[in-house]
Amino acid sequence: MNENAEKSNNKVNLTQEQLDKYVRMYFTGEYKHEKLSIIHAECDNNINSFLYILEHFLKTKCNELRLRKYIPLLQEKFRIDSLLRYRIYYLDEQFSWTEENIKRFIYVNNALITSCENAWNEAVSTAAILEERIMKNDPFFKDFEIIVTLDVFPSLGNENELKHVENYFAGKIGTIASISYNLYKQCLNVWRPHDIDKTESWEYWGYEHIFKDVYLTHFMHELLFGSRAWSRDDILSMNSISAEVNVIHRNYTQLE
């Protein structure tokens, strides 16, 4: 990471009184954008203070409702997203494409592509086996659907300190493919994911000259420009990628 990113990742020391104050300031009453800059200034411009405030809010909600993971209400989600967008803007303003960051970006991008390829190959081989079972008149198996997804997980600091925030960040960034019995051939030949054949590299607006010879996966594009809450530093410090191939077996009974 660059020097500014390392500075922003310094440990945050907020008292319980401060956490309670900032949560009340931001998550209760009438929402005002300037409250973000007030909190930022009072926290000595340590941008990661926002993550600890959000952690305190989510943890409190989980404890109140006795839940492992709290799903924010619509208004709360709006405020959380605004807070994280403010954080992204601050971090990205300090970000620079150093040689080290470019190499790491390409490494993460290629890891996303590899995960996609491995999951797709697993789905295709599984679909071939399932299709053969149907063709042989399996007594139960009449139809199937295979859904292939990619999940990503951030590395935002000490997981014991920010586990609720990391749960909020983590999750699916897209569906690689959905293969069903009736559309099996089309999936193999027509609807193959772009990232498998690298037929359509997504543009990285403003930095085409840096990545002009790099195939940019649409999953990286989603992290950069989609509805996710990831800064460029978050993407470069990604902790892990999980590819899932979920198979649904179906049987139909026709009643007269």
C-alpha positions in Angstrom: 0.0 0.0 0.0 1.1 3.6 -0.4 2.3 5.8 2.4 -1.0 7.6 2.8 -2.9 4.3 3.0 -0.5 3.1 5.7 -1.1 6.4 7.6 -4.8 6.0 7.4 -4.6 2.4 8.7 -3.1 3.6 12.0 -4.9 2.1 15.0 -7.9 4.1 16.1 -8.4 4.8 19.8 -11.9 5.9 20.6 -13.4 5.9 24.0 -16.8 4.3 24.7 -18.1 7.8 25.3 -16.9 8.9 21.9 -18.4 5.9 20.1 -21.7 6.4 21.7 -21.6 10.1 20.9 -20.8 9.6 17.2 -23.3 6.8 16.7 -26.0 9.1 18.2 -24.8 12.0 16.1 -24.9 10.1 12.8 -27.5 7.4 13.1 -30.3 9.2 15.0 -32.3 12.4 14.3 -32.3 14.3 11.1 -29.5 13.2 8.7 -27.1 15.9 7.6 -24.0 15.4 5.4 -21.9 17.9 7.4 -21.9 15.5 10.4 -19.4 13.3 8.5 -16.8 16.1 8.4 -17.5 17.0 12.0 -16.8 13.4 13.1 -13.7 13.3 10.8 -12.3 16.4 12.3 -12.9 15.4 15.9 -11.2 12.0 15.2 -8.0 13.8 14.2 -8.7 13.1 10.5 -8.2 9.3 11.0 -10.5 8.0 8.3 -10.7 4.5 9.9 -12.5 6.1 12.8 -15.6 5.6 10.6 -15.1 1.9 10.6 -15.0 1.7 14.4 -18.1 3.9 14.7 -19.9 1.6 12.2 -18.6 -1.4 14.1 -20.0 -0.1 17.3 -23.4 0.6 15.7 -23.7 -2.8 14.1 -22.4 -4.6 17.2 -25.0 -2.8 19.3 -27.8 -3.7 17.0 -26.7 -7.3 16.9 -26.6 -7.5 20.7 -30.0 -5.7 21.1 -31.7 -8.1 18.7 -29.5 -11.1 19.6 -28.5 -11.6 16.0 -25.2 -12.8 14.5 -25.5 -10.4 11.6 -27.7 -7.3 11.6 -29.3 -6.2 8.3 -29.7 -2.4 8.4 -33.1 -0.8 7.7 -33.4 1.3 4.6 -32.7 4.6 6.2 -29.8 3.1 8.2 -28.3 1.6 5.1 -28.5 5.0 3.3 -26.5 6.5 6.2 -24.0 3.7 6.3 -23.4 3.9 2.5 -23.0 7.6 2.7 -20.5 7.2 5.5 -18.5 4.6 3.6 -18.7 6.7 0.4 -17.2 9.6 2.3 -14.4 7.2 3.4 -13.8 6.0 -0.1 -13.6 9.5 -1.5 -11.0 10.4 1.2 -8.9 7.3 0.7 -9.0 7.5 -3.1 -8.0 11.1 -3.1 -4.8 10.0 -1.4 -4.3 6.9 -3.5 -1.6 6.8 -6.2 -0.8 4.2 -8.8 2.7 3.3 -7.7 4.4 0.4 -9.4 3.7 -1.7 -6.3 0.0 -0.9 -6.4 -0.3 -1.6 -10.1 1.3 -5.1 -9.6 -1.0 -5.8 -6.7 -4.1 -4.6 -8.7 -3.2 -6.9 -11.5 -2.6 -9.8 -9.1 -6.0 -9.4 -7.5 -7.7 -9.0 -10.9 -6.1 -12.2 -12.1 -7.1 -14.0 -8.9 -10.7 -13.1 -9.6 -10.4 -14.4 -13.1 -8.8 -17.7 -11.9 -11.6 -18.2 -9.4 -14.1 -17.5 -12.1 -12.5 -20.0 -14.4 -12.2 -22.7 -11.8 -15.8 -22.3 -10.7 -17.1 -22.4 -14.3 -15.1 -25.5 -15.1 -16.5 -27.2 -12.0 -20.1 -26.2 -12.9 -19.7 -27.4 -16.5 -18.3 -30.8 -15.4 -21.1 -31.2 -12.8 -23.7 -30.2 -15.4 -22.5 -33.0 -17.8 -22.8 -35.6 -15.0 -26.3 -34.4 -14.1 -27.5 -34.3 -17.7 -26.4 -37.9 -18.1 -28.4 -38.9 -15.1 -31.5 -37.3 -16.5 -31.0 -38.9 -19.9 -30.8 -42.3 -18.1 -34.2 -41.7 -16.5 -33.0 -41.2 -13.0 -35.9 -42.2 -10.6 -35.7 -38.9 -8.8 -33.7 -36.4 -10.8 -35.7 -34.6 -13.5 -34.1 -31.1 -13.7 -31.3 -29.1 -12.2 -30.0 -25.6 -11.8 -26.4 -24.7 -11.1 -25.7 -21.2 -9.7 -22.1 -20.0 -9.7 -21.2 -17.0 -7.6 -18.1 -15.2 -6.4 -17.7 -13.8 -2.9 -14.9 -11.5 -1.7 -13.7 -10.7 1.8 -11.9 -7.6 2.9 -8.9 -7.2 5.3 -9.8 -4.0 7.3 -7.7 -4.6 10.4 -8.0 -6.8 13.4 -10.9 -9.0 12.7 -11.9 -9.2 16.3 -12.2 -5.4 16.3 -14.1 -5.0 13.0 -15.8 -8.3 12.5 -19.3 -6.8 12.1 -18.0 -4.3 9.6 -16.1 -7.0 7.7 -19.3 -9.0 7.5 -21.0 -5.9 6.1 -18.4 -5.5 3.4 -18.0 -9.1 2.5 -20.4 -10.9 0.2 -21.3 -11.7 -3.4 -20.0 -9.4 -6.1 -21.8 -11.2 -8.9 -23.1 -14.4 -10.5 -20.7 -16.0 -12.9 -23.4 -18.2 -14.5 -26.7 -20.0 -13.9 -26.9 -23.3 -15.8 -30.1 -25.3 -16.1 -30.9 -28.5 -17.8 -33.1 -27.0 -20.6 -30.5 -24.3 -21.4 -27.4 -26.4 -20.8 -26.1 -26.2 -24.4 -26.7 -22.5 -24.7 -24.8 -21.9 -21.5 -21.8 -23.8 -22.8 -21.7 -22.1 -26.2 -23.6 -18.9 -26.2 -23.8 -17.6 -22.6 -20.3 -18.3 -21.5 -19.1 -15.7 -19.0 -17.0 -13.0 -20.7 -14.2 -13.6 -18.2 -13.7 -17.2 -19.3 -12.8 -16.3 -22.9 -11.6 -12.8 -22.0 -13.7 -11.4 -24.9 -14.8 -8.1 -23.3 -12.4 -6.3 -21.0 -14.2 -3.7 -18.8 -12.9 -0.1 -19.1 -11.1 1.5 -16.2 -12.1 5.1 -16.8 -9.3 7.5 -16.6 -6.5 4.9 -16.3 -6.7 3.1 -19.6 -3.1 4.0 -20.3 -2.0 2.1 -17.1 -4.0 -1.1 -17.8 -4.2 -1.0 -21.6 -2.7 -4.5 -21.9 -4.6 -5.9 -19.0 -7.9 -7.8 -19.3 -10.0 -6.3 -16.6 -12.6 -8.7 -15.2 -16.2 -7.4 -14.7 -15.9 -8.4 -11.0 -13.1 -5.9 -10.5 -15.2 -3.4 -12.3 -18.0 -4.0 -9.9 -15.8 -3.5 -6.9 -14.4 -0.3 -8.4 -17.6 1.3 -9.7 -20.6 -0.7 -8.5 -22.6 -0.3 -5.4 -20.0 -1.9 -3.1 -18.2 0.1 -0.4 -14.7 -0.8 -1.3 -11.9 1.8 -1.8 -8.9 1.0 -4.0 -6.9 0.3 -0.9 -9.5 -2.1 0.3 -9.4 -3.9 -3.1 -5.6 -4.2 -3.0 -5.7 -5.6 0.6 -8.4 -8.1 -0.2 -8.2 -11.1 2.2 -9.7 -13.9 0.2 -12.0 -14.9 -2.7 -14.6 -17.6 -2.4 -16.2 -19.2 -5.5 -19.4 -21.2 -4.9 -21.0 -23.8 -7.2 -24.5 -24.5 -5.8 -26.5 -27.3 -7.4 -30.3 -27.6 -7.1 -31.7 -31.0 -7.8 -35.4 -31.0 -8.9 -38.1 -33.6 -9.2 -41.6 -33.0 -10.4 -44.7 -35.1 -9.7 -47.6 -34.6 -12.1 -51.0 -34.9 -10.4 -54.2 -35.8 -12.3 
